[in-house]
Every structure is written in C-alpha cells, then in structure tokens.
Amino acid sequence: MIIQKGIIGRDFDMIDFDKITNAEVNVGLFDKIFSKSSGSIIISTAGAFKVNRYGSRIAAPYALNNITNPYEVFKFFKKITFDVKTDMQYPNQYRPEINPGYNTRLKAK
C-alpha cells in the first residue's frame, strides 16, 4: 500500500500488507453529519514510531481520512492482510489438498 501525503511537497510511505498489525475504522460526528458515507481508517504497523521532543518513541499509526465507505475499505484491508500472511505461511506448493483451517483467494502470479 502506498500512502501519499503533503500539501506543498509530496511524501510517500509504503506499507507492506504483511506488516500491518492493526486496523480500525472511525466514523465521527462530522462524518455522519456532513458526508454520511465517509470515515477514517487507522492503520498500525510494526515499527511505526516517531520521536517526541523528549526523545521518547511514540507509536505513529497511519490515518487514511475522508474514505468513502470506510467499512468496505476496512474489510478489504483485513482480507488482503490475512491472505498475504497466510500465503507467506502456506505457499501454494505446500498447501494440502484439503485443509478447512484456512481459505484464501490470493492468486500468485
């Protein structure tokens, strides 16, 4: 996933789907009143920290704001994250013919 940010200059952050540790949806009052179908998605990754002015490291999750249909986008992130992690643990050539423990639809190219 590539996140583009910045007003004057453009900055890009890249997040591998297997590095996503947590994701949550936030639909606030402003979203409900003014744009009925938007919200924010907060994505946490392993090692996403910033240093504050005291030299302490604090968590710095990524925020995707004003996302249309945030619950659908959230489901997409969760599904792709699960599929990628499962594919890394159980590559196609090692998957047994029958295993009810997982069922991904990720297609290797």
N, CA, C and O of each residue as an XYZ file, in Angstrom:
436
protein
N       0.857     -1.152      0.000
C       0.000      0.000      0.000
C       0.913      1.227      0.000
O       1.906      1.265      0.727
N       0.582      2.214     -0.803
C       1.352      3.451     -0.865
C       0.456      4.586     -0.392
O      -0.651      4.775     -0.897
N       0.956      5.341      0.590
C       0.218      6.482      1.132
C       0.927      7.750      0.680
O       2.119      7.932      0.926
N       0.177      8.624      0.015
C       0.709      9.898     -0.459
C       0.195     10.991      0.460
O      -0.993     11.034      0.778
N       1.094     11.882      0.890
C       0.677     12.977      1.757
C       1.509     14.214      1.450
O       2.543     14.144      0.785
N       1.032     15.341      1.950
C       1.734     16.596      1.756
C       0.929     17.577      0.927
O       0.214     17.189      0.003
N       1.051     18.853      1.266
C       0.337     19.893      0.534
C       1.267     20.569     -0.467
O       0.934     20.683     -1.646
N       2.413     21.009     -0.009
C       3.358     21.683     -0.895
C       4.221     20.658     -1.624
O       4.312     20.672     -2.852
N       4.844     19.783     -0.873
C       5.629     18.702     -1.463
C       4.883     17.393     -1.289
O       3.970     17.296     -0.469
N       5.263     16.408     -2.043
C       4.622     15.106     -1.950
C       5.556     14.140     -1.232
O       6.716     13.982     -1.614
N       5.042     13.502     -0.196
C       5.767     12.465      0.519
C       5.011     11.161      0.335
O       3.782     11.145      0.262
N       5.747     10.086      0.261
C       5.139      8.775      0.075
C       5.627      7.841      1.165
O       6.814      7.817      1.490
N       4.706      7.072      1.728
C       5.039      5.998      2.655
C       4.534      4.707      2.029
O       3.450      4.668      1.447
N       5.324      3.658      2.155
C       4.912      2.365      1.626
C       4.776      1.392      2.784
O       5.660      1.288      3.635
N       3.656      0.683      2.803
C       3.403     -0.291      3.855
C       3.146     -1.637      3.193
O       2.251     -1.766      2.358
N       3.926     -2.628      3.564
C       3.670     -3.982      3.089
C       2.482     -4.542      3.866
O       2.370     -4.327      5.073
N       1.603     -5.255      3.183
C       0.398     -5.768      3.835
C       0.729     -6.716      4.983
O      -0.033     -6.802      5.946
N       1.854     -7.429      4.897
C       2.195     -8.345      5.980
C       2.710     -7.619      7.217
O       2.852     -8.238      8.271
N       2.989     -6.330      7.118
C       3.475     -5.545      8.262
C       2.347     -4.858      9.031
O       2.580     -4.292     10.099
N       1.137     -4.906      8.498
C       0.000     -4.288      9.194
C      -0.333     -5.131     10.417
O      -0.612     -6.324     10.301
N      -0.302     -4.503     11.593
C      -0.591     -5.224     12.830
C      -1.996     -4.953     13.344
O      -2.566     -5.783     14.052
N      -2.553     -3.813     12.999
C      -3.885     -3.471     13.487
C      -4.501     -2.435     12.547
O      -3.804     -1.610     11.954
N      -5.819     -2.504     12.431
C      -6.548     -1.508     11.648
C      -7.881     -1.272     12.335
O      -8.474     -2.192     12.897
N      -8.341     -0.047     12.287
C      -9.630      0.278     12.896
C     -10.333      1.351     12.081
O      -9.695      2.139     11.383
N     -11.641      1.368     12.179
C     -12.466      2.338     11.476
C     -12.973      3.347     12.489
O     -13.346      2.989     13.606
N     -12.983      4.611     12.092
C     -13.504      5.672     12.945
C     -14.446      6.530     12.101
O     -14.014      7.224     11.180
N     -15.725      6.472     12.425
C     -16.717      7.322     11.768
C     -17.226      8.275     12.845
O     -17.985      7.883     13.731
N     -16.800      9.517     12.755
C     -17.133     10.504     13.771
C     -18.396     11.283     13.455
O     -19.040     11.074     12.426
N     -18.733     12.182     14.358
C     -19.921     13.010     14.218
C     -19.853     13.863     12.949
O     -20.842     13.985     12.225
N     -18.689     14.452     12.684
C     -18.509     15.272     11.481
C     -18.801     14.450     10.225
O     -19.460     14.924      9.299
N     -18.301     13.207     10.207
C     -18.549     12.328      9.056
C     -20.036     12.027      8.914
O     -20.565     12.024      7.802
N     -20.698     11.779     10.006
C     -22.125     11.450      9.976
C     -22.967     12.630      9.491
O     -23.909     12.454      8.719
N     -22.621     13.827      9.948
C     -23.426     14.997      9.619
C     -23.204     15.469      8.179
O     -24.161     15.725      7.449
N     -21.932     15.582      7.778
C     -21.633     16.238      6.510
C     -21.436     15.302      5.323
O     -21.709     15.692      4.188
N     -20.979     14.105      5.551
C     -20.712     13.261      4.383
C     -21.183     11.832      4.580
O     -20.554     10.921      4.043
N     -22.175     11.605      5.266
C     -22.882     10.372      5.570
C     -22.218      9.042      5.215
O     -22.560      8.033      5.831
N     -21.307      8.984      4.275
C     -20.708      7.694      3.934
C     -19.184      7.710      3.995
O     -18.535      6.901      3.331
N     -18.601      8.621      4.783
C     -17.145      8.652      4.863
C     -16.698      8.421      6.297
O     -17.498      8.460      7.233
N     -15.412      8.182      6.446
C     -14.821      7.966      7.757
C     -13.317      7.868      7.619
O     -12.757      8.147      6.558
N     -12.675      7.473      8.693
C     -11.227      7.338      8.711
C     -10.857      5.898      9.032
O     -11.587      5.195      9.730
N      -9.716      5.473      8.515
C      -9.165      4.170      8.834
C      -7.779      4.407      9.419
O      -6.935      5.061      8.807
N      -7.560      3.866     10.608
C      -6.274      3.991     11.285
C      -5.543      2.663     11.119
O      -6.078      1.611     11.469
N      -4.318      2.708     10.585
C      -3.532      1.511     10.332
C      -2.252      1.580     11.149
O      -1.482      2.536     11.046
N      -2.038      0.553     11.961
C      -0.808      0.449     12.750
C       0.092     -0.603     12.125
O      -0.370     -1.633     11.635
N       1.384     -0.319     12.154
C       2.369     -1.266     11.629
C       3.450     -1.484     12.677
O       3.648     -0.665     13.575
N       4.129     -2.585     12.543
C       5.249     -2.851     13.436
C       6.366     -1.856     13.136
O       6.770     -1.702     11.984
N       6.854     -1.197     14.147
C       7.972     -0.287     13.966
C       7.618      1.096     13.467
O       8.516      1.842     13.076
N       6.351      1.471     13.463
C       5.964      2.819     13.040
C       5.987      3.738     14.250
O       4.987      3.882     14.953
N       7.131      4.354     14.485
C       7.306      5.219     15.650
C       7.829      6.580     15.228
O       8.477      6.724     14.192
N       7.536      7.563     16.046
C       8.132      8.884     15.915
C       8.797      9.213     17.246
O       8.455      8.640     18.280
N       9.735     10.127     17.211
C      10.420     10.539     18.430
C       9.863     11.891     18.843
O       9.847     12.827     18.043
N       9.398     12.004     20.108
C       8.872     13.282     20.572
C      10.009     14.191     21.032
O      11.176     13.805     20.963
N       9.687     15.364     21.488
C      10.723     16.341     21.838
C      11.543     15.937     23.051
O      12.598     16.520     23.301
N      11.080     14.955     23.807
C      11.824     14.472     24.971
C      12.701     13.279     24.633
O      13.386     12.745     25.505
N      12.686     12.858     23.384
C      13.493     11.735     22.942
C      12.826     10.387     23.098
O      13.444      9.356     22.833
N      11.572     10.375     23.526
C      10.844      9.117     23.680
C      10.207      8.711     22.357
O       9.774      9.551     21.568
N      10.163      7.426     22.143
C       9.496      6.915     20.940
C       8.021      6.702     21.239
O       7.654      6.114     22.256
N       7.188      7.190     20.335
C       5.749      7.011     20.491
C       5.197      6.382     19.207
O       5.726      6.594     18.116
N       4.133      5.614     19.363
C       3.526      4.968     18.197
C       2.965      6.020     17.243
O       2.413      7.031     17.678
N       3.106      5.783     15.974
C       2.630      6.723     14.960
C       1.854      5.967     13.887
O       2.401      5.669     12.826
N       0.590      5.654     14.149
C      -0.193      4.940     13.125
C      -0.487      5.845     11.930
O      -0.409      7.070     12.024
N      -0.818      5.230     10.831
C      -1.188      5.950      9.624
C      -2.688      6.189      9.647
O      -3.452      5.296     10.013
N      -3.115      7.369      9.265
C      -4.541      7.692      9.215
C      -4.937      7.981      7.775
O      -4.361      8.847      7.116
N      -5.918      7.246      7.305
C      -6.495      7.492      5.991
C      -7.821      8.186      6.245
O      -8.771      7.552      6.704
N      -7.900      9.467      5.959
C      -9.071     10.275      6.288
C      -9.988     10.461      5.089
O      -9.563     10.352      3.939
N     -11.254     10.743      5.380
C     -12.275     11.004      4.359
C     -12.386      9.870      3.345
O     -12.461     10.108      2.139
N     -12.396      8.659      3.836
C     -12.530      7.480      2.992
C     -14.011      7.200      2.770
O     -14.772      7.067      3.728
N     -14.414      7.112      1.523
C     -15.790      6.758      1.205
C     -15.994      5.276      1.496
O     -15.139      4.456      1.165
N     -17.113      4.931      2.109
C     -17.418      3.553      2.511
C     -16.284      2.942      3.334
O     -15.698      1.941      2.920
N     -15.966      3.524      4.488
C     -14.802      3.060      5.260
C     -14.913      1.612      5.727
O     -13.894      0.936      5.867
N     -16.123      1.124      5.971
C     -16.266     -0.255      6.433
C     -15.904     -1.247      5.330
O     -15.318     -2.295      5.606
N     -16.247     -0.925      4.092
C     -15.883     -1.791      2.967
C     -14.369     -1.770      2.739
O     -13.769     -2.813      2.483
N     -13.755     -0.600      2.829
C     -12.302     -0.491      2.657
C     -11.601     -1.237      3.791
O     -10.595     -1.907      3.561
N     -12.119     -1.125      5.002
C     -11.564     -1.834      6.148
C     -11.611     -3.348      5.915
O     -10.629     -4.047      6.163
N     -12.749     -3.846      5.441
C     -12.870     -5.282      5.143
C     -11.841     -5.703      4.095
O     -11.249     -6.779      4.189
N     -11.635     -4.841      3.093
C     -10.635     -5.122      2.059
C      -9.243     -5.254      2.678
O      -8.525     -6.210      2.386
N      -8.854     -4.287      3.543
C      -7.542     -4.341      4.201
C      -7.384     -5.613      5.018
O      -6.347     -6.273      4.954
N      -8.405     -5.956      5.783
C      -8.326     -7.140      6.631
C      -8.211     -8.410      5.786
O      -7.442     -9.310      6.123
N      -8.967     -8.486      4.696
C      -8.927     -9.674      3.846
C      -7.573     -9.810      3.161
O      -6.977    -10.887      3.174
N      -7.082     -8.729      2.564
C      -5.798     -8.788      1.869
C      -4.667     -9.076      2.855
O      -3.773     -9.867      2.551
N      -4.692     -8.452      4.019
C      -3.666     -8.694      5.033
C      -3.662    -10.166      5.435
O      -2.601    -10.784      5.520
N      -4.838    -10.723      5.680
C      -4.948    -12.127      6.047
C      -4.454    -13.026      4.915
O      -3.708    -13.975      5.158
N      -4.864    -12.737      3.685
C      -4.457    -13.553      2.540
C      -2.940    -13.526      2.337
O      -2.336    -14.566      2.077
N      -2.325    -12.355      2.451
C      -0.881    -12.245      2.253
C      -0.138    -13.006      3.347
O       0.797    -13.752      3.057
N      -0.548    -12.822      4.600
C       0.125    -13.531      5.702
C      -0.055    -15.036      5.582
O       0.879    -15.794      5.840
N      -1.239    -15.473      5.197
C      -1.488    -16.902      5.019
C      -0.655    -17.452      3.879
O      -0.097    -18.542      3.995
N      -0.561    -16.724      2.784
C       0.228    -17.176      1.640
C       1.709    -17.277      1.996
O       2.412    -18.144      1.476
N       2.185    -16.402      2.875
C       3.584    -16.479      3.298
C       3.819    -17.708      4.176
O       4.871    -18.342      4.091
N       2.846    -18.042      5.013
C       2.986    -19.190      5.901
C       2.748    -20.514      5.179
O       3.381    -21.524      5.486
N       1.832    -20.494      4.222
C       1.469    -21.707      3.494
C       1.523    -21.434      1.994
O       0.477    -21.279      1.363
N       2.719    -21.372      1.410
C       2.812    -21.140     -0.038
C       2.027    -22.201     -0.810
O       1.838    -23.319     -0.331
N       1.583    -21.839     -1.992
C       0.711    -22.713     -2.783
C       1.247    -24.133     -2.948
O       0.475    -25.086     -2.846
N       2.547    -24.303     -3.199
C       3.061    -25.639     -3.438
C       3.084    -26.496     -2.172
O       3.208    -27.717     -2.267
N       2.968    -25.892     -0.996
C       2.963    -26.645      0.255
C       1.565    -26.823      0.837
O       1.412    -27.479      1.868
N       0.570    -26.271      0.218
C      -0.782    -26.382      0.751
C      -1.338    -27.778      0.503
O      -1.239    -28.301     -0.606
N      -1.915    -28.373      1.523
C      -2.536    -29.683      1.311
C      -3.805    -29.550      0.482
O      -4.383    -28.468      0.385
N      -4.234    -30.653     -0.112
C      -5.441    -30.640     -0.927
C      -6.664    -30.259     -0.096
O      -7.523    -29.505     -0.553
N      -6.738    -30.782      1.120
C      -7.880    -30.493      1.988
C      -7.358    -29.940      3.307
O      -6.592    -30.603      4.006
N      -7.774    -28.727      3.642
C      -7.430    -28.124      4.923
C      -8.505    -27.094      5.253
O      -8.493    -25.998      4.692
N      -9.427    -27.419      6.144
C     -10.505    -26.485      6.468
C     -10.046    -25.310      7.339
O     -10.847    -24.434      7.665
N      -8.773    -25.285      7.713
C      -8.278    -24.247      8.617
C      -8.081    -22.889      7.977
O      -8.029    -21.881      8.682
N      -7.973    -22.838      6.693
C      -7.822    -21.547      6.006
C      -8.454    -21.617      4.644
O      -8.609    -22.695      4.071
N      -8.820    -20.457      4.124
C      -9.438    -20.410      2.806
C      -9.189    -19.025      2.210
O     -10.013    -18.123      2.363
N      -8.070    -18.860      1.542
C      -7.753    -17.567      0.944
C      -7.974    -17.612     -0.555
O      -8.057    -18.681     -1.159
N      -8.065    -16.453     -1.130
C      -8.286    -16.352     -2.563
C      -7.144    -15.597     -3.252
O      -7.286    -15.167     -4.397
N      -6.034    -15.439     -2.572
C      -4.891    -14.748     -3.152
C      -4.297    -15.591     -4.278
O      -3.999    -16.770     -4.087
N      -4.129    -14.991     -5.433
C      -3.616    -15.701     -6.606
C      -2.172    -15.287     -6.846
O      -1.891    -14.108     -7.062
N      -1.263    -16.239     -6.810
C       0.148    -15.950     -7.102
C       0.317    -15.732     -8.592
O      -0.327    -16.400     -9.401
N       1.178    -14.801     -8.955
C       1.408    -14.525    -10.376
C       2.720    -15.092    -10.814
O       3.091    -14.960    -11.981
